[in-house]
Structures are given as structure tokens and as C-alpha cells.
Amino acid sequence: MLVRERMSKPVITIPPQTTVPDALNLMKEEHIRRLPVVDHGKLVGIVTDKHLLSASPSPATSLSVWEITYLLSKLRVDRIMSSQVITVSEDTPLEEAARIMVDHKIGGLPVLRGEQLVGIITESDLMKTFLEFMGARERGIRLTLLVKEEKGGLAQLARTITSLGGNIVAMGLFMGEDPSNRVATVKVAEVNRESLLAALQPLVLKVIDVRES
């Protein structure tokens, strides 16, 4: 899955001369936490709610509250924005975008097509994708299994579930307790719980969790 399939678009942007209060009001109205800053069609920076909420005139300690409020009303986002913006292309794999966010401790990435801003991928977009990947909105029997790290292991599980008439609505594979095993999460519909457990237990190292949702 690529970024273009899950990015938010069109992107809400602001010009560099936007004031801090106006940017904050726009974030509140649109329920967003970051705004790309665009100047004559080119991405020149990005501001987040943290940038805006921590902005203050300097030296603030020598000013009255009214003077501070006035100066903040005139403070432009180009004075506080991040100008070194980390971006991705629309053809970037989704997991690569997620890795970049985690490695750089950021919550969103502007998406470019050449130099044109075409979208933004955020942690909220990734969370929605994770819910879909794990079948969180699907009904079924959810099993967490400790399985051997071996070729064909998941295929054998899938064949067994299919032979029972079950429909796999979600499947994920994660790091296990050590390199010799993995944790598999499977959600199955249209199958009897007891029959499913009886058929899968001989194929796995351990049944960690079973629940219906």
C-alpha cells in the first residue's frame, strides 16, 4: 500500500504571512494539528499546534499582558515555522512513511508530486489503516498465536481455516519471543470457535489469546 492511497487531501495550507492567532483558529475550525506553509505554490515550511502554542514575543518578561497579546497578534508563522520540512512522495510505501515518522518523532509528512504539494499523511491516517489491517471493525473470532518461524507456516494455518469453512478477515505477523518464533494475529468469521481452536492448536506453539468481537 502506498502513501497516495491513504493520505489526506486536499491539503489545508497557509501563506507565510499568516498570523499565529489566525493559524490557531484555522486548526481549531478544521480539527487539525499541523499546517503546511506554502509561498507561491512552493512548500516553504510547516507549523504545528505546538509551534503556535509555544510562540511568544521576546523579551516577554518585560512586557505587560496587553503588550504580549498585541505582539502575538502580529507574529507571523514564517517566524516560528520549521523550514527544514521532511516530506515523502505519493509513491512511498506506507510502512516507510510510518518509519520516517517514528525515527524523526513527527506526526505528519507533507506529500509531494515533484515540487507540488498533493497531500499529507498523518499518524491519524496510519491509525485508521492499522484498524483496517487488523479487522477492528469486522466481526469474528480473534486469535493471537505463537507460531514457528518457518516457511509455509502461515499457509498451513490459512488452509486449515479454509477447510473448516472459515473466512479470514484479517491477519498480521509480529516479532515473537525470540528469532525462532513469531506472533500471529488472525480474525476469522463464519466458523465455530471450538472447531477452530481444535484444528489450530496442533499447528502452533501456543494459543496466547482468543476472543470474539
Residue pairs with C-beta under 8 A, 6 or more apart in sequence:
1 93
1 94
1 129
2 90
2 91
2 92
2 93
2 94
3 88
3 89
3 90
3 91
3 92
3 93
3 94
3 97
3 109
3 111
3 119
3 121
4 90
4 91
4 111
4 118
4 119
5 94
6 94
6 121
6 125
6 126
6 128
6 129
7 90
7 111
7 118
7 119
7 120
7 121
7 125
8 119
8 120
8 121
8 122
8 125
9 118
9 119
9 120
10 119
11 36
11 110
11 117
11 118
11 119
11 120
12 26
12 30
12 32
12 35
13 35
13 36
13 37
13 38
13 117
14 22
14 23
14 26
14 35
14 36
14 37
14 38
14 47
14 77
15 37
15 38
15 39
16 37
16 39
16 44
16 45
16 76
16 77
16 78
16 81
17 76
17 78
18 26
18 37
18 76
18 77
19 73
19 74
19 75
19 76
19 77
20 52
20 55
20 72
20 73
20 75
20 76
20 77
20 80
21 72
21 73
23 35
23 47
23 52
23 77
24 49
24 52
24 53
26 35
27 33
27 35
27 49
27 52
33 48
33 49
33 107
33 108
33 122
34 46
34 47
34 48
34 49
34 107
34 108
34 120
34 122
35 46
35 47
35 48
35 77
36 43
36 45
36 46
36 85
36 110
36 117
36 120
37 43
37 44
37 45
37 46
37 47
37 77
37 78
37 81
38 44
38 117
41 116
42 115
43 85
43 87
43 110
43 112
43 115
43 117
44 78
44 81
44 83
45 77
45 78
45 81
45 82
45 83
45 85
46 81
46 82
46 85
46 108
46 110
47 77
47 80
47 81
47 82
48 82
48 107
51 77
51 80
51 81
51 82
52 77
52 80
55 72
55 75
55 80
56 68
56 72
57 63
57 68
57 71
57 72
57 75
60 68
63 71
85 110
86 100
86 104
86 106
86 109
87 109
87 110
87 111
87 112
88 96
88 97
88 100
88 109
88 110
88 111
88 112
88 121
89 111
89 112
89 113
90 111
90 112
90 113
90 118
90 119
92 111
94 121
94 126
94 129
97 109
97 121
97 126
98 126
100 106
100 109
101 107
101 108
101 109
101 123
101 126
107 122
107 123
108 120
108 121
108 122
108 123
109 120
109 121
109 122
110 117
110 119
110 120
111 117
111 118
111 119
111 120
111 121
112 118
131 137
133 170
133 172
134 170
134 172
134 185
134 187
135 142
135 169
135 170
135 187
138 169
138 170
138 187
138 189
139 189
139 212
139 213
140 167
140 169
140 170
140 187
140 188
140 189
140 212
140 213
141 187
141 188
141 189
141 191
141 193
141 196
141 210
141 211
141 212
142 185
142 186
142 187
142 209
142 210
142 211
142 212
142 213
143 185
143 186
143 187
143 188
143 196
143 197
143 200
143 207
143 209
143 210
144 183
144 184
144 185
144 207
144 208
144 209
144 210
145 157
145 183
145 184
145 185
145 186
145 200
145 204
145 205
145 206
145 207
145 208
146 176
146 177
146 181
146 182
146 183
146 184
146 204
146 205
146 206
146 207
146 208
147 153
147 154
147 157
147 176
147 181
147 182
147 183
147 184
147 203
147 204
147 205
148 180
148 181
148 182
148 205
149 176
149 179
149 180
149 181
149 182
153 203
154 171
154 173
154 184
156 203
157 184
157 186
157 200
157 203
157 204
158 168
158 171
160 199
160 200
160 203
161 168
161 186
161 188
161 191
161 196
161 199
161 200
162 168
163 199
164 191
164 192
164 195
164 196
164 199
165 190
165 191
166 188
166 189
166 190
166 191
166 196
167 188
167 189
167 190
167 191
168 186
168 187
168 188
169 187
169 188
169 189
170 185
170 186
170 187
171 184
171 185
171 186
171 187
172 184
172 185
173 182
173 183
173 184
173 185
174 182
174 183
174 184
174 185
175 182
175 183
176 182
176 183
181 205
183 208
184 204
187 213
188 196
193 210
193 212
197 207
197 210
200 207
201 207
